Amino acid sequence: MHILFLSHYFPPEVNAPASRTYEHCRQWVRDGHRVTVVTCAPNHPQGKVYPGYRNTLVTREEKDGITVIRVWTYVTANEGFLKRTLNYVSYMAAAIVAAPFLQKVDIVISTSPQFFNGLAGYVVSRMKRSPWVLEIRDLWPESILAVGAIKNPFIIRLLEWLELFAYRQADRIVPVTDAFQRHIVKKGIDRAKITVIKNGADLTLYKPVTGTNRLAESLGVQGKFVAAYLGTHGMAHHLETVLYAAQRVRNYPHIVLLLAGDGAERRRLMALREELGVTNVLMLEQQPKEQMPWVWALADVSLILLKKSAVFKTVIPSKIFESMAMEKPIILGVEGESAELLRAADAGYCIEPENDRELATRLIELHTDKALCQKFGTNGRMHVTNYYDRIQLAKRFMELLEATHNEKCRHMRSHL
């Protein structure tokens, strides 16, 4: 099959959407399929085009057998509702304009978050006369309402209408959590056209690292107990919890907290670190993907945190799977489906979101119990290997794509 995948994010960007899209597409190519990805110039999260790339009308490249078409978009940092909306809409428009120039495709996939990217799939699939698969990685507009990014009632109603329109028009919907599936069914969508394919980990990349870690030497954390948050520093993550927990463990000189990544909140968090005077918190900029195993290797414990919100009970941060693959015990400040997964794996502690006192308590417990850390880490690696190997998930996704394509072909023949 020839698969056309519309994704706002793609490597060398290192966020979860880029990784999931790339790792699925790479496996489909290895299995003998043809894949074209339409994306934009890499710029997330700072809104600066990466070195070696240009934000031009259209460029073409090959990556591991994947044909990558990069279209012009309005580039801006991952902050500010209006500018981000212009960024999203410009990508949707560019993807639609590019579609007629692409060769015949058998199926179109578009992925959220942000339904402008998702809706591009509807238009392009109609232009290419191909079935449309809509992947749901976040609930829109619920996820942006949860962090207070939108308050205008008219805009909220418009986004809710677009959400329902997309669900109804898609030939198949692929959410990444069971809770997302329940949400979509409550909107009146037939459960039969919804298939959950959760996130996972590339077990060839994310695996325990041995040998001398020069990054640990350069940061001066050899022999320290490092608790690390790796990923986007956004409004949804409430990372001030880490800084306040650092205050509480300041009398434990061997405990170091690490924040590595970028995002809309990073500058504010750096200022808060200075204001609080916490010297046991390191903050690294976003690291390239090939460096990430060594960044993970710094950590004795992985921190996975979100704001306390009913909406976030429906999500499963992709860092859970990467942490497990790296054999890192987890302290999880997320309720709902994520907590259920962690308990099933017996791979760490669940705490109340935004509770810095509980975070500090669990840090001290793990710092003093190396055997428990080892147990959680081993359990996590075993669980992700058994259930969340990205290769196996990609193969499941391909089975779904083939079934959707064949069903559409049969439907079209029956109407001839």
N, C-alpha and C positions, 0 to 999 in steps of 0.2 A: 504493500500500500504506500501511497504518497500522503504523508501527514503534514498539514499546515498548522503550526502552533503559533498563536499570537500571545506574546508575553512581554510585559513592560520591562521586566528585569531578566538579565542573562549574564553569564560570566563574560568578563572578569569580575562583575559584581558578585559579592559573596553572601548576600542575604538569602534567607530560606527560599523565597520564590525562585530566585535564579538557580540555586542548587537543585531544587526538585525538578524544575523544567529540564535543565541540562542533563541530569543523571537519567531521567526517563528517556529523553530523546537519544542520548548516547547508546543506551541499551537497545532501543528500537532499531537503530542503525546496525548495531552488531548482529541483531536477529534478522537482518536482510531487508529492512524497510527503508524507504526514502523519507527524510524529514527536512522540512524547511521551517525555520523559525524567523518570524518578523518581530523585531525588537527595536530599541533605540540605542543611541550612543551611550556607553556605560558612564553613569554620573552619580549613582546613588551612594551615600545619602547627602553629600555636600553640594550637589548641583554643579559640579565641575567635571567636565569631560576628562576621562582618564588619559594619561599620556599614550600616544600612539594611535589615538582615535580622533575623529572629527565629527562634529554635528552637521553633516551635509545632507543634501536632499535624499540620497540613497547610496549605501555602500554594500558590498557583498564580500563575504569571507567564508572559509570552510573551517570547521572546528570538529575534529574527531568524526568526520564524515557527515556532519550536520551542515546544511547550507544556511548561513545566517545572513539575513537581510536587515540592515540597520537603516531606519528612516529618520528624517529630521523631526525633532520635537522641540517645544519650548522648554528649555532646561532651567531648572530651579532647584534650590535646596529642598530637602524633605521637611519643610516647615511653612506655615502660612496657607490657609485654606484656599484663597483665591488663586495664588500662584500655582499651587499643586493641581488645582482643578484645570487650569490652563495647560499644564503639563500633560495631564491625563487626556484631555479633549484633543490636544494636538496630536498625541500618539494615535488615538482612535481614528482621527481624520486621515493621518498619514498612512495608517495600515489599510484603510479602505481604498485610498487612492492607489496604493501599490498593488492591491489584489489583482486587477485586470492584467497586470504584466507578469504574473506568476503562472507557471505551467499548471495544467489540470491537476487537481488534488482529489483524493478520495474521501477525506474527512478533515474538518476544521475543529481545532481546540482553542478555546480562549480561557484565560485564567484570571480570577480575581485575586487579591482585593482590588478595589475600585472598578465599579461596574462599567465605566467607559471602555476599559479594556475588554471586559466581558462582552459588552454590547457590540464591540467591533466584530466579534465572532459571528453574531447574528447577521449583520450586513454582509460580511465577506462570504459566509456560507451560502447565503442566497445568491450572491454574485457568481460563486463557483458551482452552484447547484449540488452542494455536498451536505451531508449531515453535520450537525453542530453539537459538540460536546462542551459543556460549560463546567469548568473546575472551580470549586468554591473553597478558597483557602482562608477567608475571613467573611463574617457576615456584614454586609453593607445594607443599610447605613448603621446598623446597630453598633458596630465596633467604633465608629467615629463619634456617635452620640455618647458612648460610654466615657470618652475622655473629654467631652465638652467642646469638641472642635466645631460643631454646628448647633445653632440654636434657632435659626430662622424656620418657623413652621412651614412656610411654603416650600423651602428647599428640602426639608425633611420629607414632606408628602411627595414631592417629585422623585426623590431618591427611592422611596418606598414603592412608588408606582413602577419605576424602572426595574427594581428588584423583582417584582412580581411578573412583569412583562418578560424578563429574561428567563425566569424559571419556566414560564408557560411555553415559551418558544423553543427552548433547547430540546434537542432530540434525546439527550442524556445529560444528567447532572452528576458530577463526581465531587462530593464534599470530602474533606479530609478528617472529619470527626463524626461520630454517631450522633452527637448533639446537633450538629449542623443538619443532618438528615431529618431529625425530629422537627427542627425549626421549619424546614422547607415543606415537610408534610403538613404541618399546621397551617401553612399558607394555602392549602388546598391542592397541592401538587401530588400526582400519583406516585406512590412509593415505588412502583415497579420501574420507573425510569430514573431512579436514584441509586447509585452504587457508591458506597464509602470505600475510598482507597486512602489509607492514612499515610502520614509521612514516615520516613525511615532514615536509614543511614547508609552511606557508601562504606561498607565494611573493609574495602581495600584501602581506603584513605583514612578512615577513623578507626584506629586500632592502637593498643598500647605501644608507646614509644620507649625504646631502650637506648642507652648510650648517653654520652655527655650532651647536656642541653646548654648550648652557649647562650641562649636567651636568658636562662636562669642565672648564669654567671654575670651577664651584662646588667641585669636588674638587681643583682645582689640578694637573691632570695634562696640561695642554696641552704638547705637545712631548715627552711621556714615551712610553716603550714599555710598553704596558699588556698584561699577560697575565692573562686573566680566567677565573675559574670562576663560572658563573652557574647557580644551581639549588639543590636541596635539600642541606642540610648534615646528612647522615645517617651512620649507622654503616657503611653500605656504601661510602662514598666515600673514606674515609681521607684527609681533607683536611689532616691534619698534614703530609703530603708537600709541600704548597704552602708551609707555614711553614718547614720545614727547607730547602727549595730557596731560599726568600727569604734565609735566612742565608748561603747559598753565593754569592748574587749581590749581596750588600750593598755590594761595592766597585764596582758598576756603577750610579751614581746615577740614570741615566735609565731603569732598569728598575723598574717598579712592578707588584706582584701585587695583584689585586682578587678578593675573595670577595663575591659578592652573592647573598643568599637567606636562608633560614631553615631550621630543623630541629632535631632532638634534640641535635646535636653543636655547635650554634653557640656556646653559652655557654662550653663547654669549649675550643673553638678560640680564642675571644677571650681567655680566661685564658692559654692557651698562648702566644698572640702577645705578651702582656705579659711572661710569664716569659722568653721568648726575647729580648725586646727588639728585635724586628724592626720597624723604622719604615717599611719599604718595602712593607707590606701594608695595603691598605684593606679594610674590611669594611662592606658596605652591607646594610641590611635588605631583605627581599623587596620587589620593585617591582611595581606594577600592570602588566598585560599591555601596555597602550597605551604605557607608558614603556619597554618592553623594547628596541625598536629603537634608542633613544638609549643605553641601557646597553650594548647590543652594539656600538654605534658607538665606545664608549670603547676597545674592545679592539683591539689589534694582533694578538693571538694568543688562541685559545680553548683552555682547559684542560678536558679531559674525563677524569675519574679515577674508578677504583673500587679496592676492596681486591683483593689478589692471592688469587684463589679460582677453583677449577675451575668453579664454578657461573656466575661472571660471564663466563666465556668464551662463554656462550650468549646474552648480552644485547647489544642495540645501544642505547645511551643516545640518547634523542631529540635531545639537544643536538648530536649529530653533524650532523643534517640542518639544524638551525637555524643552526649555525656555517657550514656550507657555503653556505646560502642568503644569509647576510650577507657572504660572500666573506672569511671569516676563516680563516687557516691554523690547523691543529689540532695540539696536542700531546696524544696519546691514551695514557693509562695504563690501557688495557683490552686484554686478550688475546682471541684467538679470532675470532668472527665480526665484531666491530667493527673489529679490526685489518685483517681481510681487506677489508672495505668501504673503509676509509681508503686502503689501498694501491691498490685498484682505481681510486679517484678521484684518486690522487696529490695529496692535499689536505693533507698534513701529515706529522708524525713519529709513529711508534709507539715508546713506551718501556715498560720493564718496570714493572708496577704497583708502587707504594710506593717507587720508586727516586728519591729526591730529588736524588741526584747527577746522574743522567741527565737529569732534568727541568731542572736548572740548566744543564747543558751545552747542551741544545737551546734553551733561552731565550737564551743568549748567542749561539748561532749565528744564530738568527732576528733577534735585535737588530742584528746586524752585517751582515745580508744582506737588504736591503729587496726586492731583485729576487726572491729565493726566496719571501719572504712573498707578494708579488704573484702569483707563479706558483701557489702552493698555493691562494690565495684564488680566483683565476679558475677553476682546475680544479674546485674544490669547487662553485662556483655552477653550472657547466656540468653537473656530474654529478647534482646534486640536481634540476636542471631537467629533465634527460632521464629520470630514473628514480624520483624521489621527490616529485613534485608532489602535494600533498595532495588536490587536486581530482580528479586522475586515480585516485588510490588509493581515494577515496570512491566513484567510479563503479564501480571493480572490485568493491568491497565490495557495492554495490547489486546488481550482476549476480549475485553469490553469494546474496544474500538472496532475490532473485526466484526463482532456481533452487531454493533450499531450500523456499520457500513452495509453488511449483508441484509439486515432488516430493511434499511432504506431502499436498497436495490430491489428487493422483493416487492416492496410497496409501490415503487415506481413502475415495475413491470405489470403489476396487477391493474394499473390504471391506464395502460396503453390500449 
